[in-house]
């Protein structure tokens, strides 16, 4: 997964596009945003997700669960 994170370095997607790219439910990403856990910024009313930071966060959480 580290190679994929490097590929996405600097890539920002909307929540809907991030859901399609990752295969995760859009509802899950929106819930993360509501909880303040989704990395990125707002461009107007759209949340732009920093995909490299998202994968880092996602990998860290999955590694913490497995230990």
N, C-alpha and C positions, 0 to 999 in steps of 0.2 A: 504494500500500500504506500510505502514511502516514495517509490518512483512516481506513482500517480499524483501524490501531493506535490512533488516537484514540478510535474507537468502543469498542474493547475496554479502554480505560483503567480499571484497577481490577477487571477481570474475572479470576476465578480458576476454573480447570476442573481436573478430575481428568485424569490422563494419557489414559484411555480417551476421555473427552469431548473433550479437546484434539485427539486423533487424528481423531475424527469431524469436528470443526469445521474443522481445517486440511486434511484429506485426506491427511495424512502417515501412514505406517504406525505403528501403536502400538509395534512393536518398535524403530523408530528413536528415538522419544521416550524409551522405557525405556533405550535404550543411552546417550542423552544424559544421562539421570538417573544412570546408573551411572558415567559419566565425570565427573559433577559439573558439567555444563554447562547443566542445565535450571533456569531461574529459578523460584523459588517456595518453598513451605514444606510441612512435613508437618502434617496434621491427623490425629492418631492414626497409622494406618499408611498413609493415603492421601497421595500427593503432590498438592498443589494448585499448578498451573502458573500463573504470572503471565503472561497472554497478551500484554499490551502489551510487557513486557520480552522475551518470547520472540520476538515479531515484530521488535523492534529488533535482537536478536541475529541472527536469521535473515537480515534484510536486510543487516546489516553483513558477515556472512560471504559472502553472495552478491555484494555489491559488491566485496569484497576479491578474490574469485576472478576477476572480470571486468576488473580493472585490469592 
